[in-house]
Amino acid sequence: MHSKKTQKKRYAAVAALAALGLALSGCAGDEGGPSPDASGDVEVSHIHGLGVDPADGRVYVATHEGIVTPGADGGAERVGDSHDDYMGFTVIGPKTFVASGHPGHGNEDEPGNRGLIESTDAGKTWKRKSLAGVDFHSLDFAHGTVYGYDSTNGRLRVSENRVDWENRSELRALDIAVSPEDPDTVLATTEDGVARSTDGGRTFAKGTEPVMAFVSWAAPDALFGLDPSGAVHHSADGGRTWHKAATVPGGGPQALTAVTAERVLAATEGGVYESKDAGKTFTQILAASH
């Protein structure tokens, strides 16, 4: 299961990007997952992924305490009854999500690293899909294919059916993003900067500055990056040049998803923030606890 010790490893990965000289650290499953809430409220301590269901436009947040959605009051409402720790997370279709992570209390029969899991009812229930024992820290879906960064082994893996996987490049990264128009163009955030692959992730060039913690590619001319300080950057040329748009409130970055060229979701230590003007301004839609 996922403990505070394991959670700190992910924080260390972001810190490593900021420091430029430290190695990115992976995350291994261990004992002590999140406990069930004593009340119906969910206090979100850390956010690992963001997505929007195209069926209804609802925002979903993958957290250390389970899958939640923003409530009308800015609090977190639990989706389903899972208290698992969800790491890599992405929406692949209407009501269809894939994720990775670690079992919480009440789910001790699952492996410490759950591999790829899938929900077809908008996060209410989940089934194991493949690669039990693997911990995906980043998942992206493009061109009918799931791209996953396996932090357990430091490797990019790719699957069209979410069962059979092709192993591609080994690298130390925190996040990945795939070009919406070219399945061979894959970006990865590393301590050296954003590394680029032009062969589907089989090889990567060395990262180039600016350093980004997270990247998300909504359209050919709408690539967004979230740097270690929480600043959002926009690139219209696939990451060759970047322009700072704004700084997301709340402190250290935790997740980024560009839904469209205009709608951007970003998570920091303060919670989840939404932009509807391509990252120029952000409004909080979910508060995190500290």
N, C-alpha and C positions, 0 to 999 in steps of 0.2 A: 504494500500500500504506500501512499504518498505522505510523507511526514514533513515537518517544518524543515528538517535537515535537507530533504530532497528539494523542497521549494526554494531554499536558499541557493541551490545550485543554479536554478534558472535566473534568479536575481544576479548571481555572479556572472552569468553569461552576458547579460546586458551591461553590467559594470565593465566586463572585459572589453566590450566594444568601445565603451567610452574611454577606457585607458589605453587602448590600441596595442598594448604590449602583452596583455594577459591572454591565456588560452581560453577559448570558449569551453564551458563545461557542460557535460551531458546531464541526463537525469535518469537515475535507475530506481526502479520500484523498490520500496522498503516498507517496513511496518508503520502503522499509525496514521491511517487515512482520516479524512474529516469526519467528525462526529455528527449524528443527527441533531437537528435544531430542537431546542426545548419548546419553542413556540412555532407558530406557522410562519413567522418571518424568517427571511434568509439574510444573514449578514455576510456580505461578499468580502473576502479578504484578499483575493488575488484573481485576476482575469487572464485567461489563456487564449480565448478566441472569440470572434464576433461574426455574426452572419445575419442575413435577412431572408426570410422565407418568401419566395416569389409568389406563393399562393395567396398571401394576405399582406405582405409588406411588414410583418412583425419582426422586431429585432430579437435575436437570441444571443445569449452570452454564456460561453463555456467558462466555468469557474472552478476553483478549488473545492467548492461546496456543492457542485452539481450544475445542471443547466437551468438558467433563469431567464426571465424576460423583464424589461423595465415596467414597473407599475405606474399608475397615474400620478402617484405622489413622489415619484423618483426613487422609490425603494425597489427591491428585487422580489419578484414572484417566482416561486419554484415551478418548473415544468416537470410533470410526472412526480415520482417519489424517490428518485435516485439521489444519493448523497455522494456519488463517486466524484473523483477528481478528474476533470476533463482537460486534456492537454491540447494537442493538435485538434482543430475543429474547422469544418467548412460545410457549407450548404451546397448540395449538388443538384437539387431539383425541388419541385414543390413538395413540402413536408418531408423531404429526404435529406438527411444529414449524415456525415461520417465524422468520426472522432477517434481519439486514442486517449489513454490515460491510465488511471489506477483505481482499484475498487475501494469504496468507502465501507463504513460499518454496515453490516447486514448483507454484504456481498463478498464475504471472505473466501468463497469457493472459486472465485476468479483468479487468474494469474496476476502477479504484482504489476506487470506491464500487460495491458489488455490487447495490444496489437491494434488492428483496425476493427472498430465496431460501427454499426449502422443503425439508424432509426428511420422508419418510414411513416411515422406518425408525429412528425414535428417535435421530436425529442422526448416524447412521453415514455417510450420504452426503447430498449437497445438490445441488439443481438450481436454476438461475436461473429465477425466476418472472416478474418484471416490474420496470420502472423502473430498469434499469441506469444508473448514474451518480448515483443518489440514495443518501443515507446516512441511514437511519432510526436515530435514537438511542433511540426509545421505540416499542414496539409493544404494543397491547392487542387482545384478541379478546373480543367480546361481541355477542350477538344475531346470530350467524352472520356477523359483519362484522369485518374487520381495520381498526383505527384506527392510523395511524402518524404520528409526528412526524418530518417530513423536516427534519433539521438543515441540510442543504445549502441549502435555500431558505427556512427558517424558516416552514414551513407544515404544517398538519394535512391529511392525506390519508386517504381512506376508501375501502374496496373490499369488495364482497361476494364476488367471485370471485377476488381476489388477482391479477388481471390488469388489469382496467379500474378506474381510480381517479377519484374526485371530489375536486377541490381545494376545501378549505374555508378556515378563517381563517388569516391570517398572524399569527404571534406568536413571541416569543422565550421558549422554555420548555426545561425539562430532561426532564420526565416527564409522562405523561398517564395517566388512568384513566377508565373508562366505567362509569356506573351499571349494576349487574346487572339492574335492573328497568325502566330508562328509557333507550333508545338516544339520546335527545336531551340527556341530562345527561352532560357531559364535563368533567373537571377537568384543569388543567394547572398544573405548578409553575413559578412565575416568581420574579423577584427581588423582586416586591412581595408575594408570598404566593401562595396557591392561587387561580387564576382559574377561574371557572365559566362554562360555556356551557349554555344551555337549548334550543339549536336544533341539536344534533348537531355542534357545533364550527364552525358557520358564523360565529359571533361569540362573543367572550368578554368578560365584565365584567373590570374591573381586579382584580388579585389582592388578597386580603385576608390578614392575618396570622392564625395563625402561618405563618412561612415554612417550607416543606417542600422537601427535595431530591427525594424520591420519594414516590409515592402508589400504593396498590393497593386495589381494591375487591372484597372477597370475597363480600359479601352486602349486602342493603339496609341493614342496621344494623351492618355490619362494614367500615368504611373505615379503612385504616391509612395513616399517614404517617411518613416517616423524615426528621427534620430535619437541618440541616447539622452538628449536634454528635453525631449518631448516636442521638438519643433517638427512641423509637417512640411515636407518638400514635395514639389510637383515637377514631373518631367514630361515633356511632350515628345521626346525623341528616344524613348526606351531606356532612359538612364544615362545617356551620354552627357547631358547637361541637366542641372537641377536648379530650381528656384524656390527659395523659402516662401511659404504661404502664410504661416502663422505658428504660434506655439499653443499646444493644447494645455489647458489648465490641469493642475492636479499632481504635478511631479513626474516621477519616473515612468517611462512608457511600458505598456504591458501587451498591447495588441493593436492591430490595424486592419481594417477591411474597407476597401473602396467598392461600394455597391454599384455606383455609376460614375460617370465623369464628374458629376456634381455632388453626389451624396457620399460622404466619407464618415466612417465610424472609427473612433480611436479610443483606446482604453489607457488610462494612466493610474497611478496610485489613488487618485481622487474618484475614479469611477469611469463610466462610459460617457463619451461626448460625441455629438453628431454635428456634422457640417452639411449644409445644403447649398453651399456656394464654392465648391471645389477646394475646401480647406481654408478658406479665408477667415471664417468665423466658426466658433464651436459653441454648442449649448449642451449642458449636462442633461442626460436622460436617465442616468442611474448613478446613485452614490455608493461608493465603497466604504466599508468600515475600516478603522485603523486601530 
